[in-house]
């Protein structure tokens, strides 16, 4: 398990019986297979092996970068950058370092995540004045509104095989309703989180 506390990233055993400091940074995202961690340090994306070592900076564009999320095959990372003046969604090809901007508007985008097959990126946006879940092809294209987000707080997107879960941002508010939208069928279900 990988956690961040006060600007430090730690690796914990599954039973939380032992922890090891990995690196200074924020917003850790574990790669598929768990061998690498993408994270933010000094407003830039970095990657480090989970066993430790020297972090490698992945980006150097102006602006702040945040919310790294790995593709299912581990070859790309979706993230948010305000290099354009507004928080937009980008995709980084990890090997080549090439970056593709997926959104270009004056809205605030957040919480990008690849869908299960890696063909699309879903994210939260206030485009149109209200928060909603949006989807855009990872190769680029026109964003499509998928569902309204009923909560006023930020959501964290977590894709499943046939659904996308909108989890409440627990750092901003206590546990609340969890909305799940099945993308293929359009079914909306609500769950109460028990903590």
C-alpha positions in Angstrom: 0.0 0.0 0.0 1.2 3.5 -0.8 0.1 6.6 1.3 1.0 10.2 1.5 1.2 12.1 4.7 2.3 15.7 5.1 4.2 15.8 1.8 6.0 12.4 2.4 5.2 9.2 0.5 5.3 5.9 2.4 5.1 2.3 1.4 3.1 0.2 4.0 2.7 -3.5 4.4 -0.8 -4.7 3.6 -1.5 -5.2 7.3 0.0 -1.8 8.1 2.5 -3.4 10.5 5.5 -1.7 8.9 6.1 1.4 6.8 9.0 2.7 4.8 9.5 6.3 3.7 9.9 6.4 -0.1 10.2 10.0 -1.1 9.0 13.5 -0.5 6.0 14.3 -2.7 2.2 14.4 -3.1 -0.6 12.5 -4.8 1.0 9.1 -5.2 -0.4 6.8 -7.9 0.8 3.2 -8.1 1.4 1.8 -11.6 -0.4 -1.4 -12.8 1.7 -4.2 -11.4 2.8 -1.9 -8.5 6.4 -1.5 -9.5 6.4 2.3 -9.9 4.9 5.3 -8.2 3.9 8.5 -10.1 3.7 11.5 -7.8 3.9 15.3 -7.7 6.9 17.2 -6.4 7.5 20.9 -6.9 4.4 21.0 -9.2 5.9 18.5 -11.6 5.2 14.8 -12.3 7.9 12.3 -11.2 8.2 8.6 -11.1 10.1 6.3 -8.7 10.5 2.6 -8.3 8.5 1.3 -5.4 11.7 -0.3 -4.0 13.3 3.1 -3.8 16.0 4.9 -5.7 16.2 8.3 -7.4 13.0 9.9 -8.6 12.8 10.8 -12.3 11.1 14.1 -13.3 8.6 13.4 -16.2 7.4 16.9 -17.1 8.9 20.4 -17.2 6.1 22.6 -18.7 5.0 25.8 -17.0 2.1 25.7 -14.6 1.2 23.3 -11.8 0.6 19.6 -12.4 -1.5 17.3 -10.3 -3.6 14.1 -10.0 -1.4 11.5 -11.9 -3.3 8.4 -12.9 -1.7 5.4 -14.8 -3.2 3.8 -17.9 -4.0 0.1 -17.4 -0.9 -0.9 -19.5 1.4 1.4 -17.5 2.5 3.3 -20.7 0.7 6.6 -20.1 -0.2 8.8 -17.2 -3.3 11.1 -17.3 -2.9 14.3 -15.2 -4.1 17.9 -14.7 -2.0 20.9 -15.6 -2.9 24.6 -15.5 -0.2 25.5 -18.0 -2.9 27.1 -20.2 -4.2 29.2 -17.4 -7.0 26.8 -16.6 -6.8 23.2 -15.2 -6.9 20.9 -18.2 -6.5 17.2 -18.7 -3.3 15.9 -20.4 -1.8 12.5 -21.2 1.9 11.8 -20.9 3.5 8.9 -22.9 5.9 7.6 -20.2 8.7 6.3 -22.5 8.9 9.2 -25.0 7.9 12.0 -22.7 5.4 13.4 -25.2 2.4 15.1 -23.8 -1.1 15.5 -25.3 -3.6 18.0 -24.1 -7.1 16.4 -24.0 -9.2 19.4 -22.9 -9.0 23.1 -23.8 -11.6 25.2 -22.1 -12.1 27.7 -19.2 -13.6 25.0 -16.9 -11.9 23.4 -14.0 -11.0 19.7 -14.6 -10.0 17.3 -11.9 -9.5 13.6 -11.0 -8.6 12.1 -14.4 -8.6 8.4 -14.7 -8.3 5.9 -17.5 -11.2 3.6 -18.3 -10.5 -0.1 -17.8 -9.3 -0.7 -21.3 -7.4 2.5 -21.5 -9.1 3.9 -24.5 -10.8 6.8 -22.7 -10.0 9.2 -19.8 -12.8 10.1 -17.5 -12.6 13.2 -15.3 -14.7 15.7 -13.3 -15.4 19.1 -14.8 -17.5 22.2 -14.0 -17.8 22.9 -17.7 -21.3 24.3 -18.3 -21.5 25.6 -14.7 -22.2 22.4 -12.8 -19.9 19.5 -11.9 -20.3 16.5 -14.1 -18.4 13.4 -15.1 -16.9 13.7 -18.6 -15.2 11.3 -21.0 -12.7 11.9 -23.8 -10.7 9.6 -26.0 -7.1 9.1 -24.7 -5.9 9.8 -28.2 -7.8 13.1 -28.3 -11.2 14.1 -29.4 -14.4 15.9 -28.3 -15.2 15.5 -24.6 -18.6 13.9 -23.8 -20.7 14.6 -20.7 -21.5 11.3 -19.0 -23.4 12.1 -15.8 -24.1 14.9 -13.4 -22.5 14.9 -10.0 -25.0 15.6 -7.4 -22.5 16.3 -4.6 -21.1 19.8 -4.2 -17.7 18.4 -3.1 -15.0 17.2 -5.4 -15.2 13.6 -6.5 -12.5 11.1 -7.0 -13.0 8.9 -10.1 -12.1 5.2 -9.9 -12.9 3.1 -12.9 -14.0 -0.5 -12.8 -14.5 -3.1 -15.5 -18.0 -1.8 -16.5 -18.6 1.2 -14.3 -17.0 4.3 -13.0 -17.3 5.1 -9.2 -17.5 8.6 -8.0 -16.0 8.6 -4.5 -16.4 11.6 -2.3 -13.1 13.4 -1.6 -12.8 12.4 2.0 -10.2 15.1 2.7 -12.8 17.7 2.0 -15.8 16.3 3.8 -16.8 13.3 5.9 -18.1 10.1 4.2 -21.3 10.6 2.2 -23.3 8.9 -0.5 -21.3 7.1 -3.2 -22.7 7.3 -6.7 -21.9 4.7 -9.3 -22.9 5.0 -12.9 -22.7 2.0 -15.2 -21.4 3.5 -18.4 -22.6 0.8 -20.8 -26.2 0.7 -19.4 -26.5 4.2 -17.9 -27.8 2.8 -14.6 -27.3 5.1 -11.6 -27.1 3.5 -8.1 -26.4 5.1 -4.7 -24.5 3.5 -1.8 -23.9 4.7 1.7 -20.3 4.3 2.7 -19.9 2.7 6.1 -16.8 3.8 8.1 
